[in-house]
Amino acid sequence: MQSPLLINPNKTYPRPLVEAEGCVEPLVNSEYAEVLAFLERRPIYTACLAGLIRDNGLQSGRNRGVFYGYRNHRGELEGVALLGHATLMEASSDEAIQAFARTAQRCNNVHMIMFEENRIDKFWGEYAVAGQEIRHACRQLLFELRWPIEVSGVANLRLATIQDLPLLVPVHAELALAESGIDPNEQDPAGFTERYERRIEQGRTWVMIENGKLFFKAEVVAKTPDTTYVEGVWVNPEARRQGYGRRCMSQLARMLLWQTKSICLFVNDDNDEARNFYQQAGYHLRTVYDTVFLR
């Protein structure tokens, strides 16, 4: 049975009695090194944020949001947040979390908020006063893999090319629909395809295709010196329970772990089959996240 979320959408949350002394401001590219140093304190928990910054910089429309920093009254960085389509944050103080929540209330394009389970209640308690309502919520498990790893593999796992796009876009849209309840091919087909093309051009999509049929795919969404974040893992239903997924993931892990210290990925809490698959492949549970999709 799926664990309940810590946030309660029907609960009335009071505002804190004392406002934080620090302040939230948009981050600029000149703060790049300081921000990455802050995020690298907890590399597997901040891989998505750090990966976006390394790919696009702090100021880019490709981030689909705005990066903000929270500084305390001494000017020290206590939080970094991306507020936008996907709202993610790393904070070392409750004051930073609450300040980001107040800032997020003024954003009109928030689609999803993701935060560690022991921290999201502090964010939602502030955000829910004037923020959007929850449309869908789920709990996700963060797994990590390090050496040593299972030894198996496939010979024909390769990086995708633009020619593979017609096979990949429908599958990736299907995964997004299952996760969020929204079909990106209906909501923003041109933008969705353009973003996927860029991922292929960056060398981030791995596939196994035989006789014109897609059997496996996986996406490297973020890369840092410490960790590589993988999502969008898919095995053709016709090939499931035949070892394709295990061999392809083992081959991918061997190639990626020569370039980084670990691999991390999320598994939905109610997906027992996927959880067992990754645990048997040597992945270890690190923490739990709550994800909410907004109206």
C-alpha positions in Angstrom: 0.0 0.0 0.0 1.3 3.5 -0.9 2.4 5.6 2.1 0.3 8.7 2.8 1.8 12.1 1.9 2.9 14.2 4.9 1.0 17.2 3.5 -2.7 17.5 4.0 -4.4 19.6 1.3 -7.5 20.1 3.5 -5.6 21.4 6.5 -5.3 25.2 7.3 -1.7 26.0 8.0 -0.9 29.1 10.0 1.8 31.6 8.9 4.9 31.8 11.1 4.8 34.5 13.8 8.2 35.8 12.9 9.2 36.6 9.3 12.7 35.4 8.3 15.5 38.0 8.5 17.0 36.9 5.2 15.9 37.5 1.7 15.1 35.8 -1.6 16.5 37.1 -4.8 17.0 35.7 -8.4 20.4 34.2 -8.9 22.6 35.4 -11.7 25.4 33.7 -13.6 28.1 35.4 -11.7 27.0 33.4 -8.6 27.5 30.1 -10.6 30.5 28.8 -8.6 29.0 29.7 -5.2 25.7 28.0 -6.0 27.3 24.8 -7.3 29.5 24.6 -4.2 26.4 24.9 -2.0 24.6 22.2 -3.9 27.6 19.9 -3.9 27.3 19.5 -0.2 24.6 16.9 -0.8 25.3 15.8 -4.4 22.7 13.0 -4.9 19.9 15.1 -3.4 20.7 18.1 -5.6 21.6 16.4 -8.9 18.7 17.8 -10.9 19.4 21.4 -9.8 23.1 21.2 -10.3 22.7 19.4 -13.6 20.4 22.1 -15.0 22.8 24.8 -13.9 25.8 23.0 -15.5 23.8 22.5 -18.7 22.1 25.9 -19.0 23.6 28.4 -16.5 21.5 30.1 -13.8 19.8 32.4 -16.2 18.2 30.5 -19.1 14.8 30.0 -20.6 15.8 26.3 -20.9 15.4 25.9 -17.1 11.6 26.6 -17.5 11.7 28.7 -14.4 13.8 31.1 -12.4 16.6 30.2 -10.0 16.4 31.9 -6.6 18.8 32.1 -3.7 18.0 32.7 0.0 20.6 34.5 2.0 20.5 35.0 5.8 21.1 38.3 7.4 24.9 37.7 7.2 24.6 37.2 3.4 25.3 33.5 3.5 23.6 31.2 1.1 21.1 29.0 2.9 18.9 27.8 0.0 18.7 27.4 -3.8 15.4 26.9 -5.6 14.2 26.6 -9.1 10.6 28.0 -9.2 8.7 27.3 -12.3 7.3 24.4 -14.3 9.2 21.9 -12.1 9.8 23.5 -8.6 12.8 22.0 -6.8 14.9 23.3 -3.9 17.7 22.7 -1.5 17.6 24.5 1.8 19.7 24.3 5.0 17.1 26.2 7.1 13.4 26.4 7.7 13.5 30.1 7.0 14.7 29.4 3.5 11.9 26.9 2.8 9.2 29.3 4.0 10.7 32.2 2.1 10.8 30.1 -1.1 7.1 29.2 -0.6 6.1 32.8 -0.3 8.0 33.5 -3.5 6.5 30.5 -5.3 3.0 31.9 -4.6 3.7 34.7 -7.1 4.7 32.3 -9.9 2.0 31.5 -12.3 3.6 28.6 -14.1 4.2 26.1 -11.3 3.2 22.6 -12.5 5.0 20.3 -10.0 6.7 20.7 -6.6 9.1 18.0 -5.4 10.7 18.0 -1.9 12.0 15.6 0.6 9.3 14.1 2.8 10.6 15.6 6.0 10.7 19.1 4.6 7.7 19.5 2.3 5.3 20.1 5.1 7.2 23.3 6.0 6.9 24.5 2.4 3.3 23.5 1.9 2.3 25.1 5.2 3.3 28.5 3.8 2.5 27.9 0.1 -1.0 26.6 0.7 -2.2 29.9 2.1 -2.4 31.5 -1.3 -1.0 28.9 -3.8 -2.5 26.5 -6.3 -4.5 23.5 -5.3 -3.2 19.9 -5.6 -4.3 18.0 -8.6 -2.3 14.8 -8.1 0.2 13.7 -5.5 2.7 10.7 -5.2 5.6 9.6 -3.2 8.9 8.7 -4.8 11.9 6.8 -3.5 15.5 8.0 -4.3 17.8 5.1 -5.1 21.6 5.2 -5.6 24.0 2.8 -7.2 27.8 2.7 -6.7 30.6 0.3 -7.5 30.7 -2.7 -7.2 27.8 -3.5 -9.6 26.2 -6.5 -11.3 28.2 -7.8 -14.3 26.0 -8.4 -17.4 25.2 -6.4 -20.5 24.2 -6.1 -24.1 26.2 -5.4 -27.2 23.8 -3.1 -29.0 22.9 -0.4 -26.3 23.8 2.9 -27.9 23.2 6.7 -27.8 20.0 7.7 -29.7 20.1 9.8 -32.8 17.6 12.2 -34.3 16.5 9.5 -36.6 15.2 7.6 -33.6 12.9 10.4 -32.6 9.6 9.0 -34.0 10.1 5.9 -31.9 11.1 7.7 -28.7 8.7 10.7 -28.5 5.4 8.6 -28.1 7.0 6.4 -25.4 8.4 9.4 -23.4 5.0 11.1 -23.7 3.3 8.0 -22.4 5.6 7.9 -19.3 5.0 11.6 -18.6 1.2 11.0 -18.9 1.4 8.1 -16.4 3.4 10.2 -14.0 1.6 13.6 -14.1 -1.8 12.9 -15.6 -1.0 15.3 -18.5 -0.1 14.3 -22.0 2.7 16.7 -23.1 2.1 15.7 -26.8 -1.4 17.3 -26.4 -0.5 20.3 -24.2 2.8 21.4 -25.9 3.7 19.0 -28.8 6.2 21.3 -30.4 8.0 22.3 -27.2 8.0 18.7 -26.0 9.6 17.4 -29.2 12.1 20.3 -29.2 13.2 19.5 -25.7 13.6 15.8 -26.5 15.6 16.6 -29.6 18.0 18.7 -27.5 18.4 15.8 -25.0 19.4 13.5 -27.9 21.8 16.1 -29.3 23.4 16.3 -25.8 24.1 12.6 -25.9 21.7 11.8 -23.0 19.3 9.2 -24.4 20.3 5.6 -24.5 18.4 3.0 -26.6 18.4 -0.6 -27.7 16.6 -0.9 -31.1 16.3 -4.1 -33.1 14.8 -4.4 -36.5 13.2 -0.9 -36.2 11.6 -1.7 -32.9 12.4 0.1 -29.6 13.1 -2.4 -26.9 14.7 -0.2 -24.2 15.4 3.5 -23.4 16.8 5.5 -20.6 17.5 9.2 -20.1 20.5 10.8 -18.4 18.8 14.0 -17.2 21.6 15.5 -15.1 25.4 14.9 -14.9 27.7 16.2 -12.2 31.2 15.0 -11.1 29.6 13.3 -8.2 26.5 11.7 -9.6 24.4 11.0 -12.7 20.6 11.2 -12.5 18.7 8.8 -14.7 14.9 8.8 -15.5 12.5 7.7 -18.2 13.6 4.0 -18.0 11.3 2.0 -20.3 11.3 -1.6 -21.5 9.0 -2.7 -24.4 6.1 -4.6 -22.9 6.7 -7.4 -25.4 10.2 -7.9 -23.9 9.5 -7.6 -20.2 10.5 -10.4 -17.8 13.0 -11.6 -20.3 16.1 -9.9 -18.8 16.3 -7.0 -21.3 15.9 -4.3 -18.6 18.4 -5.9 -16.2 21.1 -6.3 -18.9 20.6 -2.9 -20.4 20.6 -1.1 -17.1 23.8 -3.1 -16.1 25.5 -2.1 -19.3 24.4 1.6 -18.9 25.6 1.6 -15.3 29.1 0.3 -16.2 29.5 3.0 -18.8 28.2 5.9 -16.6 30.2 4.9 -13.5 33.4 5.4 -15.3 32.5 9.1 -15.5 30.9 9.7 -12.1 30.8 8.4 -8.6 27.2 7.2 -8.5 23.9 6.8 -10.4 20.7 8.0 -8.8 17.0 7.6 -9.9 13.5 7.8 -8.5 11.0 5.0 -8.3 7.3 5.5 -7.4 6.6 4.2 -3.9 3.6 2.1 -5.2 5.6 0.4 -8.0 6.8 -2.7 -6.1 8.0 -4.4 -9.3 10.4 -1.5 -10.1 11.5 -1.2 -6.6 12.4 -4.9 -6.4 14.2 -4.6 -9.8 16.5 -1.9 -8.7 17.2 -3.3 -5.3 18.2 -6.6 -6.9 20.5 -4.7 -9.3 22.4 -3.2 -6.3 20.6 0.1 -5.8 20.2 1.4 -2.3 17.3 3.5 -0.9 18.6 6.9 0.2 15.5 8.9 1.0 11.8 9.6 0.2 10.4 12.5 -1.7 6.8 13.8 -1.9 5.7 15.2 -5.3 2.6 17.2 -5.9 1.2 18.2 -9.3 -0.9 21.4 -9.2 -4.0 22.6 -11.0 
